[in-house]
Amino acid sequence: MANTSERTLRLLSLLQNHRYWPGGELADRLGISERTLRRDIDRLRELGYPVDASRGVAGGYQLRSGAAMPPLLLDDEEAVAIAVGLRTAAGGAVEGIEETSVRALTKVIQVMPPRLRRRVEALRTYTVPGVFSTGPTVDATALAVIASACRDDERLRFDYTARGADRTTRLVEPHRLVSLGRRWYLVAWDTERGDWRTFRIDRLSDPRPTGARFRPRDLPAADAVAFVRRGFADRPHRYLIDVLVHAPEPAVRAAFGREADVREVAPERCRVLVRSDYLEWPVAALGWLGADFEVAGPPEFAAALARIGERFTRAAAGAAAVGADAGAGAGRGSGQAGVVGQ
């Protein structure tokens, strides 16, 4: 059995990862008796962690929001800074840590007192991020609400506007949040349609937990990312962009994100396949990468590159002409000044 300190940390981690734990199940996970569990719960309370207990056959424990932050060696300003930073990261400011940031943000908000939540919300409302992104922005608070519902197996209701459809209200059993490419998706069982669905978070609004619990279903895919990718493959797209990029695979993946299929075909050579309804963001990704490339198709993408290239060429020519005129003007000005000085 782990020592008391290690067991207490493990208990705290379990309480933070689930809204409610039946007492027997929690004791089994820790490998201890329910009597020892009660002593460990009391120890957490002494340390300042607000743990509620319910009695009876279905009794259990729940970590709730407290009147103050528990002792995480953080002052109020540090706690607010962490929450704001996690919101920014969850929005895609740092590639590859969006999902981890949402999980961490959910834990922080769960124990954050209302006065600090209001400060975090004020910072979100009255600041404008300076992060470049070609994808739609999403509300980090909504992400945290959805992540909590996924974690707690709690039914979720929200308003949704699908492509080319009217706004509807959906009731779902949320499974996982997926960050793919430059967008967030929710994989969930749609209770009214009786099937699995993928929802774009930027088209979703006002997520509301219902308080109704459900038994998790088996997802018909290896994982949630595979399910979303399969949906991309099944859904028709306007373009299949095929490009050979002269750059190492890590750099290409960093430029295109997980929305593209990147395959190394030779040292410093990668084939990139992008299924998209738009041509602009793959053009921007190639420009950001700053490497030579060859376009295998489609013709529309080659034409888009040509149009954008001509636009940049005209802008560069105009800038050169302005610079030449400015230089000539400066020369004339200095000559006239010399005559006056004589």
C-alpha positions, 0 to 999 in steps of 0.5 A, spaced: 500 500 500 502 507 498 504 511 504 499 516 507 501 522 503 502 518 496 495 515 497 492 522 499 495 525 492 492 519 489 485 521 492 485 528 490 487 526 483 481 522 483 476 527 486 478 532 481 477 527 475 470 525 476 464 530 479 461 524 484 465 517 486 461 512 490 464 510 496 465 503 495 468 504 488 473 510 490 475 505 496 476 499 491 480 504 486 485 506 492 486 499 495 483 501 502 478 500 506 472 505 507 474 506 514 481 508 511 478 512 506 473 516 511 480 518 514 483 520 508 477 524 506 478 528 513 485 529 512 483 533 505 478 537 509 483 539 514 488 541 508 482 546 505 479 541 500 472 542 500 469 534 499 462 533 500 459 526 503 453 523 502 450 517 506 446 511 505 447 505 500 449 510 494 453 514 498 459 517 496 464 523 495 464 529 491 469 535 490 466 542 490 467 549 489 470 552 496 470 559 499 477 559 497 482 556 493 485 550 496 492 550 498 496 549 491 501 554 493 498 559 488 495 566 490 489 569 487 493 573 482 497 566 480 490 562 480 487 567 475 493 567 471 493 560 470 486 560 468 487 565 463 493 562 460 489 555 460 483 559 456 488 562 451 492 555 450 485 551 449 483 556 444 489 554 439 494 559 441 499 553 442 499 547 437 498 540 440 496 542 447 489 544 446 485 538 449 490 538 455 489 545 457 481 544 457 482 538 462 486 542 466 482 548 465 476 544 468 479 542 474 481 549 476 474 552 475 471 546 479 475 549 485 475 556 484 471 561 488 466 565 485 470 572 486 476 569 482 471 566 476 468 573 475 476 576 475 477 571 469 471 572 466 472 580 466 479 579 463 476 574 457 471 579 456 475 585 455 481 583 452 483 581 445 487 576 443 493 577 438 494 570 436 494 568 429 489 563 427 485 561 420 480 557 424 474 560 428 474 562 435 471 558 441 469 560 448 473 556 453 468 556 458 463 553 453 469 548 452 470 547 460 462 546 461 462 540 455 469 537 458 465 536 465 459 533 462 464 528 458 467 527 464 461 526 469 457 522 464 452 527 464 447 529 458 448 535 455 443 540 451 445 546 447 443 550 441 446 548 434 446 550 427 448 545 422 451 547 415 445 549 411 440 548 416 436 552 421 438 552 428 436 546 433 436 544 440 440 538 441 440 533 447 446 528 447 450 524 451 457 527 450 463 522 449 469 526 448 472 533 445 477 533 439 481 538 437 483 537 430 486 542 425 484 549 427 477 547 430 474 543 436 469 538 435 464 534 440 463 526 439 456 525 442 450 520 442 444 524 439 438 521 443 433 524 438 436 521 432 439 515 436 446 515 433 453 518 434 454 525 431 460 530 431 458 537 432 463 543 431 464 547 437 464 554 433 456 552 431 454 550 438 452 555 443 449 555 450 451 548 453 447 546 459 448 540 463 441 537 465 443 533 471 441 526 468 447 521 468 447 516 463 451 509 462 457 510 456 456 507 450 461 503 446 464 508 440 464 505 433 471 507 432 478 506 435 477 512 438 474 519 438 479 522 433 479 516 428 471 517 429 472 525 427 477 523 421 472 518 418 467 523 418 471 527 414 473 522 409 465 520 408 463 527 407 464 530 400 469 536 400 470 541 394 477 540 394 482 534 395 489 538 395 495 534 393 502 537 394 509 535 395 513 539 400 520 540 400 521 540 408 522 535 413 516 532 416 515 535 423 515 542 420 510 540 415 506 538 420 507 544 424 504 548 419 498 544 417 496 541 423 492 535 424 487 536 419 492 534 413 495 527 412 502 528 411 506 523 409 514 523 408 516 520 401 523 521 402 528 525 406 526 532 407 520 531 402 513 530 404 506 529 400 501 533 403 493 531 402 488 536 404 480 535 404 477 542 404 472 546 402 476 552 402 483 554 398 485 560 402 488 556 409 492 551 405 495 557 401 496 560 408 500 554 411 504 553 405 506 561 405 508 560 413 512 554 412 516 558 407 519 552 403 519 550 396 513 545 393 510 542 387 502 542 386 499 535 384 492 538 384 487 540 383 487 545 378 483 550 382 488 550 387 494 552 382 490 557 380 488 560 387 496 560 388 497 564 381 492 569 383 495 570 390 502 570 387 500 575 382 497 580 388 503 579 392 508 581 386 504 587 384 504 589 392 512 588 391 512 592 385 508 598 388 513 598 394 519 598 390 516 604 386 514 608 392 521 607 395 524 609 388 520 615 388 522 617 395 529 616 394 529 621 388 525 626 392 530 625 398 536 627 393 532 633 390 531 635 397 538 635 399 541 638 392 536 644 393 538 645 401 545 645 398 544 651 394 540 655 399 546 653 404 551 657 399 
